[in-house]
Structures are given as C-alpha cells and as structure tokens.
Amino acid sequence: MTVTLRWSALTTRTGLPRPSNLHLGCLWQAGSGAAGGASGVLQELDGLVSAPGRGARRQVLRLGRRDERDGQTLFVDLASLPTFHRFFVYAYGLRGVPPWAQLRAELDVCAASGERLTVRLGAAPDDAPLCVVASFHVVEDDLVIRRENDFDPRTQAEAAARYGWDLEWGPTGTTLVTTG
C-alpha cells in the first residue's frame, strides 16, 4: 500500500517554480509482538525513513524521497502490518508554516488492488506548521483509516503527545533525541 502526500506546484510572480516547504511524516507504534512495542517517527528532518528501525528483519513502513512534482510517499508492507498497532501520517513545514491554502494538499492512500482513498486537507489556521492528516489502526486483521485533519500550531512533539506517543524529543520539539 502507498500513502502519498501531493500538493499544487508553487510559482514565483514571474512564473518560475518555487519550493513548497511541505513534507510527509509518520508517527508509528508497533504491537507487543515482534517489534517489542517500540514506537518512533519517520521524517526526513531526522533522517529516519523506515520502521520498525535499523536492524529489523523487515521494514513495514518506509518513507520515500520527496519530489515537488510527485509529492512524497510512505510505502506500507501490508504482509507485515499486523506487527503494528497504529501509525499517524502528518504533513509539516520544514522551515516554518507552509502556505496551506496555495498548496491544496491531499493524501492519497492506494492499495495494491487498485482501491483508492483521498483525504483533502481542510482550512488551516495561519500559524499551523503541522497537520495530522490521517490515522491508521490495525484492528485484528483489518486496517482502519481515519481522517484526522488536525492542524496543530505547535511542534511534532506536542502533536505526538496529544495522540498518546511518549517519545524523547530534542529542545525544538521537531526532532527525536538520538542516542549513541
């Protein structure tokens, strides 16, 4: 399954392309089985792009490269998904608040069978650098997807705490504390 954040291209007044400052991130929490109840974050900002983490036999979540034209995709291995409890996908501005209204961002969830779900981001407050777009919950053998559309005018750390993640964040609240 793929989960892709896409947005409208931005241009300068003269019509030249300009960067969007919009990125895809993911908070994840494994079940108590193979991944040992671990949790973490995937985002380019940390350089953390796969879960359940380095050294795991099989990566269940993998964050793809970001491209202004094609967006950014989270790849989900559905065969190994039952090892997970939940993951939340969010859009964030790497350098401050993105121009949400101009970007008209949307999240496309596509199954290998061709089924597709599109979640459009709603109206954002002027000061929101982050939007928790959707949550994915593993319930028995099913994957339940819920639209969140929760713009948060704070940091990744505060959004994570709001949804029950207990992670150790750095002083800015946007990156995890790394050990070793």
N, CA, C and O of each residue as an XYZ file, in Angstrom:
720
protein
N       0.853     -1.167      0.000
C       0.000      0.000      0.000
C       0.899      1.229      0.000
O       1.982      1.224      0.584
N       0.438      2.268     -0.654
C       1.173      3.533     -0.638
C       0.285      4.632     -0.049
O      -0.934      4.631     -0.219
N       0.926      5.555      0.640
C       0.265      6.726      1.210
C       1.065      7.923      0.707
O       2.199      8.135      1.138
N       0.481      8.712     -0.206
C       1.223      9.774     -0.867
C       0.636     11.143     -0.568
O      -0.563     11.371     -0.727
N       1.497     12.047     -0.133
C       1.126     13.442      0.052
C       1.456     14.181     -1.240
O       2.599     14.170     -1.698
N       0.447     14.823     -1.822
C       0.625     15.607     -3.048
C       0.123     17.020     -2.801
O      -0.703     17.259     -1.921
N       0.638     17.955     -3.599
C       0.247     19.350     -3.453
C       0.379     20.059     -4.779
O       1.038     19.570     -5.697
N      -0.255     21.223     -4.876
C      -0.167     22.035     -6.094
C       1.197     22.712     -6.150
O       1.750     23.124     -5.130
N       1.720     22.815     -7.360
C       3.017     23.467     -7.547
C       2.914     24.957     -7.258
O       1.911     25.596     -7.577
N       3.953     25.496     -6.658
C       4.018     26.927     -6.388
C       4.927     27.581     -7.418
O       5.887     26.974     -7.893
N       4.614     28.819     -7.755
C       5.445     29.569     -8.697
C       5.697     30.975     -8.157
O       4.969     31.475     -7.299
N       6.736     31.585     -8.681
C       7.026     32.980     -8.343
C       6.107     33.877     -9.170
O       5.354     33.389    -10.012
N       6.167     35.183     -8.931
C       5.334     36.115     -9.713
C       5.665     36.068    -11.199
O       4.827     36.390    -12.042
N       6.891     35.663    -11.512
C       7.287     35.587    -12.921
C       6.994     34.216    -13.535
O       7.302     33.986    -14.704
N       6.403     33.306    -12.757
C       6.026     32.004    -13.284
C       7.049     30.910    -13.105
O       6.833     29.789    -13.566
N       8.163     31.203    -12.445
C       9.175     30.183    -12.205
C       8.761     29.294    -11.027
O       8.122     29.774    -10.090
N       9.116     28.009    -11.062
C       8.752     27.130     -9.944
C       9.490     27.546     -8.673
O      10.628     28.011     -8.724
N       8.821     27.369     -7.531
C       9.475     27.605     -6.243
C       9.128     26.468     -5.301
O       8.065     25.859     -5.426
N      10.021     26.173     -4.351
C       9.793     25.044     -3.445
C       8.593     25.264     -2.531
O       8.238     26.400     -2.214
N       7.976     24.165     -2.113
C       6.742     24.244     -1.335
C       6.948     24.237      0.169
O       6.085     24.735      0.891
N       8.046     23.697      0.675
C       8.280     23.577      2.111
C       7.310     22.594      2.761
O       7.068     22.702      3.964
N       6.755     21.660      2.036
C       5.816     20.699      2.593
C       6.441     19.308      2.574
O       7.019     18.893      1.569
N       6.322     18.592      3.690
C       6.944     17.281      3.842
C       5.969     16.325      4.512
O       5.022     16.744      5.176
N       6.217     15.033      4.325
C       5.404     13.975      4.914
C       6.145     13.368      6.100
O       7.354     13.145      6.037
N       5.422     13.105      7.169
C       5.987     12.447      8.337
C       5.034     11.389      8.848
O       3.876     11.334      8.434
N       5.521     10.544      9.751
C       4.695      9.449     10.264
C       5.121      9.111     11.693
O       6.300      8.873     11.955
N       4.170      9.092     12.602
C       4.368      8.557     13.943
C       3.923      7.107     13.899
O       2.857      6.820     13.353
N       4.692      6.189     14.448
C       4.328      4.777     14.401
C       4.474      4.120     15.769
O       5.292      4.526     16.594
N       3.658      3.097     15.980
C       3.706      2.326     17.216
C       3.490      0.860     16.867
O       2.459      0.482     16.311
N       4.477      0.046     17.204
C       4.382     -1.390     16.951
C       3.554     -2.047     18.046
O       3.387     -1.494     19.133
N       3.039     -3.235     17.746
C       2.328     -4.008     18.752
C       3.310     -4.629     19.726
O       4.511     -4.373     19.640
N       2.833     -5.418     20.626
C       3.706     -6.010     21.639
C       4.452     -7.245     21.128
O       5.213     -7.857     21.876
N       4.240     -7.618     19.855
C       4.859     -8.827     19.303
C       6.294     -8.628     18.861
O       7.162     -8.269     19.657
N       6.535     -8.867     17.568
C       7.888     -8.920     17.019
C       8.689     -7.641     17.216
O       9.888     -7.720     17.486
N       8.085     -6.478     17.095
C       8.827     -5.227     17.221
C       8.900     -4.757     18.667
O       9.459     -3.696     18.944
N       8.344     -5.533     19.592
C       8.505     -5.272     21.011
C       7.805     -4.038     21.547
O       8.244     -3.487     22.557
N       6.740     -3.584     20.914
C       6.022     -2.412     21.410
C       6.773     -1.112     21.196
O       6.474     -0.109     21.844
N       7.737     -1.117     20.301
C       8.527      0.087     20.031
C       7.674      1.136     19.338
O       6.615      0.827     18.790
N       8.141      2.378     19.367
C       7.464      3.451     18.650
C       8.513      4.438     18.162
O       9.651      4.445     18.632
N       8.107      5.269     17.212
C       9.058      6.227     16.672
C       8.409      7.148     15.669
O       7.186      7.243     15.573
N       9.256      7.822     14.929
C       8.814      8.795     13.942
C       9.602      8.576     12.651
O      10.779      8.218     12.689
N       8.953      8.790     11.522
C       9.633      8.809     10.229
C       9.499     10.217      9.684
O       8.386     10.720      9.529
N      10.605     10.848      9.395
C      10.589     12.154      8.747
C      11.998     12.464      8.270
O      12.983     12.106      8.916
N      12.075     13.134      7.132
C      13.377     13.496      6.582
C      14.176     14.358      7.548
O      15.404     14.284      7.587
N      13.486     15.162      8.315
C      14.115     16.068      9.254
C      15.055     15.335     10.200
O      16.103     15.872     10.559
N      14.704     14.120     10.610
C      15.534     13.299     11.485
C      16.443     12.349     10.708
O      17.392     11.799     11.267
N      16.155     12.159      9.427
C      16.872     11.149      8.671
C      16.361      9.748      8.984
O      16.996      8.759      8.618
N      15.210      9.658      9.662
C      14.601      8.373      9.993
C      13.556      8.076      8.929
O      12.521      8.740      8.868
N      13.821      7.087      8.096
C      12.939      6.863      6.951
C      12.353      5.456      6.866
O      11.696      5.127      5.878
N      12.582      4.599      7.903
C      11.968      3.278      7.876
C      11.648      2.817      9.291
O      12.270      3.251     10.260
N      10.666      1.929      9.388
C      10.260      1.397     10.691
C       9.972     -0.092     10.520
O       9.481     -0.479      9.460
N      10.241     -0.920     11.471
C      10.440     -0.605     12.876
C      11.835     -0.141     13.252
O      12.095     -0.013     14.448
N      12.733      0.117     12.352
C      14.038      0.671     12.712
C      15.179     -0.119     12.134
O      14.990     -1.181     11.540
N      16.364      0.412     12.315
C      17.558     -0.251     11.793
C      17.720     -1.617     12.438
O      17.450     -1.789     13.627
N      18.158     -2.577     11.657
C      18.419     -3.907     12.177
C      17.216     -4.837     12.168
O      17.369     -6.038     12.389
N      16.038     -4.316     11.921
C      14.851     -5.181     11.875
C      14.912     -6.033     10.609
O      15.453     -5.612      9.586
N      14.355     -7.225     10.696
C      14.380     -8.128      9.536
C      13.597     -7.579      8.356
O      14.009     -7.726      7.206
N      12.485     -6.956      8.641
C      11.629     -6.476      7.562
C      11.100     -5.090      7.917
O      10.558     -4.881      9.003
N      11.258     -4.167      7.012
C      10.751     -2.821      7.228
C       9.287     -2.772      6.820
O       8.952     -3.088      5.678
N       8.413     -2.381      7.738
C       6.986     -2.320      7.472
C       6.613     -0.970      6.855
O       5.766     -0.901      5.965
N       7.240      0.083      7.327
C       6.994      1.432      6.813
C       8.299      1.993      6.262
O       9.353      1.870      6.886
N       8.216      2.611      5.081
C       9.410      3.233      4.501
C       9.005      4.531      3.829
O       8.110      4.550      2.984
N       9.662      5.606      4.202
C       9.383      6.927      3.648
C      10.217      7.136      2.392
O      11.444      7.036      2.431
N       9.555      7.424      1.286
C      10.246      7.642      0.020
C      10.775      9.067     -0.103
O      10.510      9.926      0.737
N      11.520      9.285     -1.159
C      12.081     10.618     -1.418
C      10.978     11.612     -1.758
O       9.940     11.246     -2.309
N      11.214     12.840     -1.429
C      10.272     13.922     -1.686
C      10.582     14.542     -3.043
O      11.744     14.734     -3.400
N       9.531     14.852     -3.793
C       9.679     15.459     -5.111
C       8.591     16.510     -5.275
O       7.425     16.234     -4.995
N       8.945     17.693     -5.719
C       7.960     18.778     -5.863
C       6.840     18.415     -6.829
O       5.705     18.859     -6.655
N       7.143     17.619     -7.837
C       6.141     17.266     -8.838
C       5.275     16.077     -8.416
O       4.066     16.075     -8.645
N       5.899     15.064     -7.797
C       5.186     13.831     -7.469
C       4.784     13.710     -6.007
O       4.052     12.785     -5.653
N       5.242     14.614     -5.148
C       4.920     14.561     -3.730
C       5.881     13.678     -2.968
O       7.044     13.535     -3.344
N       5.390     13.086     -1.894
C       6.210     12.192     -1.083
C       5.341     11.011     -0.650
O       4.176     11.181     -0.291
N       5.929      9.809     -0.689
C       5.167      8.587     -0.459
C       5.706      7.797      0.729
O       6.915      7.676      0.927
N       4.776      7.268      1.507
C       5.080      6.312      2.560
C       4.662      4.947      2.017
O       3.506      4.756      1.640
N       5.598      3.998      1.975
C       5.331      2.648      1.499
C       5.021      1.765      2.705
O       5.764      1.768      3.687
N       3.927      1.012      2.633
C       3.463      0.182      3.750
C       3.422     -1.272      3.297
O       2.726     -1.609      2.339
N       4.164     -2.126      3.982
C       4.162     -3.562      3.701
C       2.999     -4.191      4.457
O       3.102     -4.459      5.654
N       1.900     -4.424      3.761
C       0.697     -4.943      4.415
C       0.876     -6.366      4.942
O       0.164     -6.765      5.863
N       1.803     -7.137      4.385
C       2.034     -8.502      4.863
C       2.584     -8.492      6.289
O       2.315     -9.412      7.061
N       3.343     -7.472      6.638
C       3.924     -7.381      7.982
C       3.181     -6.405      8.881
O       3.550     -6.233     10.043
N       2.155     -5.773      8.369
C       1.436     -4.752      9.130
C       0.868     -5.242     10.463
O       0.828     -4.457     11.410
N       0.425     -6.509     10.588
C      -0.113     -6.946     11.883
C       0.860     -6.809     13.056
O       0.438     -6.887     14.209
N       2.155     -6.607     12.785
C       3.103     -6.369     13.878
C       2.937     -4.953     14.441
O       3.520     -4.627     15.476
N       2.160     -4.129     13.779
C       1.955     -2.750     14.210
C       0.633     -2.580     14.947
O      -0.302     -3.360     14.768
N       0.577     -1.561     15.764
C      -0.651     -1.199     16.466
C      -1.331     -0.041     15.733
O      -2.538     -0.070     15.492
N      -0.534      0.989     15.377
C      -1.092      2.159     14.703
C       0.032      3.003     14.114
O       1.189      2.892     14.519
N      -0.331      3.852     13.145
C       0.565      4.904     12.672
C      -0.272      6.080     12.215
O      -1.371      5.913     11.687
N       0.260      7.260     12.424
C      -0.406      8.507     12.052
C       0.473      9.215     11.035
O       1.689      9.292     11.206
N      -0.141      9.734      9.975
C       0.585     10.429      8.918
C       0.317     11.922      9.049
O      -0.826     12.345      9.223
N       1.380     12.712      8.963
C       1.227     14.154      9.076
C       2.020     14.884      7.994
O       3.006     14.374      7.461
N       1.559     16.089      7.691
C       2.254     16.991      6.769
C       2.833     18.108      7.621
O       2.195     18.573      8.565
N       4.049     18.537      7.285
C       4.671     19.591      8.086
C       5.547     20.491      7.223
O       6.022     20.105      6.155
N       5.739     21.694      7.724
C       6.649     22.629      7.077
C       8.024     22.482      7.694
O       8.184     22.586      8.910
N       9.006     22.240      6.859
C      10.374     22.090      7.347
C      10.922     23.431      7.833
O      11.673     23.487      8.807
N      10.547     24.486      7.164
C      11.006     25.831      7.511
C       9.806     26.721      7.796
O       9.485     27.606      7.003
N       9.147     26.491      8.919
C       8.016     27.332      9.290
C       6.701     26.843      8.715
O       6.557     25.682      8.333
N       5.748     27.759      8.666
C       4.384     27.437      8.245
C       4.293     27.388      6.721
O       4.623     28.368      6.053
N       3.847     26.257      6.162
C       3.672     26.184      4.703
C       2.463     27.025      4.263
O       1.570     27.282      5.070
N       2.427     27.444      3.024
C       1.257     28.182      2.518
C       0.125     27.205      2.190
O      -0.136     26.920      1.022
N      -0.539     26.699      3.220
C      -1.534     25.633      3.076
C      -2.575     25.915      2.002
O      -2.863     25.047      1.177
N      -3.144     27.121      2.003
C      -4.223     27.430      1.051
C      -3.736     27.327     -0.397
O      -4.466     26.840     -1.260
N      -2.520     27.778     -0.666
C      -1.970     27.716     -2.028
C      -1.617     26.282     -2.422
O      -1.730     25.916     -3.592
N      -1.195     25.482     -1.466
C      -0.738     24.123     -1.765
C      -1.878     23.154     -2.066
O      -1.706     22.212     -2.839
N      -3.036     23.383     -1.457
C      -4.192     22.492     -1.654
C      -3.761     21.016     -1.566
O      -4.011     20.222     -2.472
N      -3.121     20.687     -0.468
C      -2.549     19.348     -0.288
C      -3.629     18.290     -0.090
O      -4.718     18.562      0.416
N      -3.281     17.067     -0.512
C      -4.159     15.922     -0.289
C      -3.309     14.675     -0.101
O      -2.179     14.583     -0.580
N      -3.886     13.731      0.604
C      -3.229     12.462      0.884
C      -3.966     11.377      0.125
O      -5.177     11.224      0.281
N      -3.243     10.614     -0.704
C      -3.824      9.501     -1.461
C      -3.349      8.197     -0.849
O      -2.147      7.968     -0.713
N      -4.291      7.344     -0.479
C      -3.992      6.011      0.036
C      -4.396      5.033     -1.059
O      -5.559      4.983     -1.460
N      -3.424      4.251     -1.543
C      -3.678      3.328     -2.655
C      -3.286      1.907     -2.268
O      -2.153      1.649     -1.863
N      -4.238      0.998     -2.400
C      -3.979     -0.424     -2.145
C      -3.472     -1.076     -3.425
O      -3.706     -0.569     -4.522
N      -2.778     -2.199     -3.280
C      -2.273     -2.928     -4.449
C      -3.415     -3.383     -5.349
O      -3.215     -3.583     -6.547
N      -4.612     -3.550     -4.783
C      -5.774     -3.988     -5.557
C      -6.346     -2.877     -6.432
O      -7.239     -3.119     -7.244
N      -5.826     -1.650     -6.265
C      -6.322     -0.530     -7.052
C      -7.293      0.359     -6.302
O      -7.632      1.444     -6.776
N      -7.744     -0.081     -5.143
C      -8.647      0.761     -4.350
C      -7.897      2.002     -3.892
O      -6.705      1.960     -3.585
N      -8.645      3.124     -3.855
C      -8.005      4.404     -3.546
C      -8.898      5.219     -2.615
O     -10.123      5.227     -2.738
N      -8.243      5.904     -1.681
C      -8.915      6.816     -0.767
C      -8.139      8.124     -0.788
O      -6.919      8.124     -0.621
N      -8.838      9.244     -0.992
C      -8.188     10.551     -0.995
C      -8.697     11.368      0.180
O      -9.903     11.484      0.399
N      -7.755     11.934      0.937
C      -8.079     12.792      2.067
C      -7.543     14.182      1.743
O      -6.333     14.379      1.626
N      -8.448     15.139      1.600
C      -8.033     16.514      1.321
C      -7.866     17.261      2.634
O      -8.691     17.143      3.539
N      -6.796     18.024      2.727
C      -6.588     18.824      3.920
C      -7.549     19.994      3.903
O      -7.729     20.646      2.874
N      -8.162     20.258      5.039
C      -9.116     21.359      5.151
C      -8.430     22.689      5.386
O      -7.219     22.821      5.207
N      -9.219     23.673      5.791
C      -8.708     25.023      6.051
C      -7.762     24.993      7.250
O      -8.043     24.356      8.266
N      -6.655     25.682      7.114
C      -5.634     25.706      8.162
C      -5.573     27.063      8.837
O      -5.778     28.087      8.187
N      -5.292     27.084     10.142
C      -5.021     28.361     10.800
C      -3.719     28.949     10.247
O      -2.875     28.219      9.730
N      -3.566     30.239     10.356
C      -2.385     30.920      9.801
C      -1.070     30.489     10.443
O      -0.013     30.607      9.824
N      -1.126     29.989     11.676
C       0.107     29.689     12.399
C       0.412     28.199     12.532
O       1.234     27.818     13.365
N      -0.227     27.356     11.735
C      -0.069     25.900     11.883
C       1.040     25.351     10.990
O       0.877     25.311      9.771
N       2.169     24.924     11.572
C       3.229     24.336     10.761
C       3.030     22.845     10.498
O       3.813     22.236      9.769
N       1.978     22.245     11.091
C       1.818     20.796     11.026
C       0.339     20.429     10.967
O      -0.509     21.086     11.570
N       0.051     19.350     10.214
C      -1.311     18.822     10.158
C      -1.251     17.300     10.258
O      -0.649     16.640      9.411
N      -1.877     16.745     11.295
C      -2.043     15.293     11.367
C      -3.190     14.986     10.412
O      -4.343     15.315     10.689
N      -2.867     14.353      9.287
C      -3.827     14.171      8.202
C      -4.724     12.963      8.430
O      -5.945     13.066      8.312
N      -4.127     11.817      8.757
C      -4.911     10.582      8.888
C      -4.245      9.643      9.876
O      -3.036      9.701     10.100
N      -5.059      8.776     10.463
C      -4.533      7.745     11.358
C      -4.906      6.376     10.799
O      -5.963      6.201     10.191
N      -4.025      5.424     11.016
C      -4.190      4.055     10.533
C      -4.075      3.139     11.749
O      -3.062      3.151     12.449
N      -5.107      2.354     11.994
C      -5.147      1.481     13.163
C      -5.301      0.032     12.716
O      -6.168     -0.286     11.902
N      -4.460     -0.837     13.249
C      -4.559     -2.260     12.955
C      -5.486     -2.867     14.000
O      -5.159     -2.903     15.186
N      -6.649     -3.345     13.549
C      -7.661     -3.931     14.426
C      -7.909     -5.354     13.939
O      -8.498     -5.571     12.880
N      -7.447     -6.320     14.736
C      -7.478     -7.724     14.356
C      -6.809     -7.870     12.993
O      -5.615     -7.594     12.879
N      -7.528     -8.292     11.956
C      -6.915     -8.450     10.632
C      -7.243     -7.297      9.691
O      -6.978     -7.382      8.491
N      -7.806     -6.242     10.213
C      -8.218     -5.115      9.367
C      -7.370     -3.877      9.630
O      -6.805     -3.704     10.710
N      -7.298     -3.031      8.624
C      -6.657     -1.728      8.748
C      -7.760     -0.681      8.686
O      -8.456     -0.559      7.678
N      -7.914      0.066      9.761
C      -8.935      1.102      9.842
C      -8.257      2.444      9.622
O      -7.307      2.790     10.324
N      -8.748      3.203      8.641
C      -8.178      4.510      8.308
C      -9.165      5.582      8.738
O     -10.361      5.500      8.457
N      -8.643      6.585      9.423
C      -9.497      7.665      9.917
C      -8.929      9.019      9.496
O      -7.736      9.275      9.663
N      -9.774      9.871      8.957
C      -9.355     11.236      8.608
C      -9.259     12.030      9.899
O     -10.215     12.081     10.673
N      -8.103     12.655     10.135
C      -7.906     13.482     11.324
C      -8.028     14.968     10.974
O      -8.771     15.706     11.621
N      -7.293     15.397      9.945
C      -7.294     16.801      9.503
C      -7.113     17.752     10.689
O      -7.849     18.728     10.835
N      -6.138     17.455     11.518
C      -5.893     18.186     12.756
C      -4.673     19.090     12.596
O      -3.534     18.654     12.765
N      -4.931     20.349     12.270
C      -3.851     21.324     12.162
C      -3.426     21.722     13.562
O      -4.260     22.073     14.397
N      -2.139     21.669     13.812
C      -1.626     21.961     15.138
C      -0.603     23.079     15.037
O       0.388     22.941     14.319
N      -0.822     24.182     15.741
C       0.101     25.310     15.623
C       1.374     25.133     16.432
O       2.073     26.104     16.720
N       1.673     23.893     16.799
C       2.839     23.655     17.645
C       3.846     22.755     16.948
O       3.973     22.792     15.724
N       4.560     21.950     17.718
C       5.644     21.109     17.196
C       5.203     19.656     17.032
O       4.116     19.271     17.462
N       6.069     18.854     16.401
C       5.826     17.423     16.270
C       5.701     16.779     17.655
O       4.876     15.887     17.849
N       6.510     17.224     18.614
C       6.468     16.657     19.965
C       5.102     16.866     20.612
O       4.563     15.952     21.238
N       4.552     18.041     20.466
C       3.254     18.327     21.069
C       2.122     17.576     20.363
O       1.179     17.111     21.004
N       2.225     17.463     19.043
C       1.216     16.684     18.306
C       1.301     15.209     18.700
O       0.274     14.552     18.874
N       2.527     14.685     18.842
C       2.704     13.278     19.241
C       2.119     13.032     20.629
O       1.421     12.041     20.842
N       2.396     13.918     21.561
C       1.872     13.764     22.924
C       0.343     13.824     22.931
O      -0.316     13.104     23.680
N      -0.195     14.678     22.100
C      -1.653     14.822     22.004
C      -2.335     13.506     21.618
O      -3.460     13.234     22.037
N      -1.638     12.691     20.813
C      -2.192     11.410     20.365
C      -1.639     10.216     21.140
O      -1.862      9.070     20.750
N      -0.925     10.470     22.228
C      -0.512      9.395     23.111
C       0.853      8.778     22.853
O       1.127      7.688     23.354
N       1.722      9.437     22.087
C       3.072      8.933     21.889
C       3.974      9.486     22.976
O       3.932     10.679     23.278
N       4.790      8.621     23.567
C       5.744      9.022     24.591
C       7.143      8.850     24.009
O       7.792      7.824     24.214
N       7.594      9.858     23.287
C       8.894      9.818     22.628
C       9.777     10.913     23.223
O       9.278     11.904     23.757
N      11.082     10.726     23.126
C      12.009     11.724     23.659
C      12.438     12.670     22.532
O      13.148     12.279     21.606
N      11.996     13.904     22.635
C      12.230     14.910     21.598
C      13.338     15.861     22.012
O      13.591     16.062     23.200
N      13.998     16.445     21.015
C      15.025     17.449     21.249
C      14.408     18.760     21.710
O      13.185     18.863     21.815
N      15.235     19.764     21.987
C      14.750     21.025     22.546
C      13.764     21.790     21.662
O      12.935     22.540     22.178
N      13.839     21.615     20.346
C      12.916     22.323     19.465
C      11.564     21.620     19.349
O      10.584     22.222     18.912
N      11.514     20.344     19.741
C      10.289     19.574     19.644
C       9.968     19.112     18.233
O       8.848     18.680     17.960
N      10.945     19.200     17.334
C      10.701     18.783     15.958
C      11.493     17.537     15.557
O      11.158     16.885     14.568
N      12.537     17.201     16.313
C      13.347     16.013     16.025
C      13.511     15.185     17.291
O      13.462     15.713     18.401
N      13.706     13.882     17.112
C      13.912     12.996     18.241
C      15.319     13.131     18.776
O      16.243     13.483     18.043
N      15.479     12.848     20.068
C      16.798     12.786     20.670
C      17.434     11.484     20.189
O      16.818     10.422     20.280
N      18.633     11.560     19.689
C      19.322     10.350     19.228
C      20.330      9.925     20.276
O      20.979     10.754     20.913
N      20.450      8.630     20.439
C      21.415      8.090     21.393
C      22.524      7.385     20.657
O      22.312      6.824     19.582
N      23.700      7.411     21.231
C      24.832      6.670     20.669
C      25.486      7.439     19.626
O      26.462      6.975     19.037
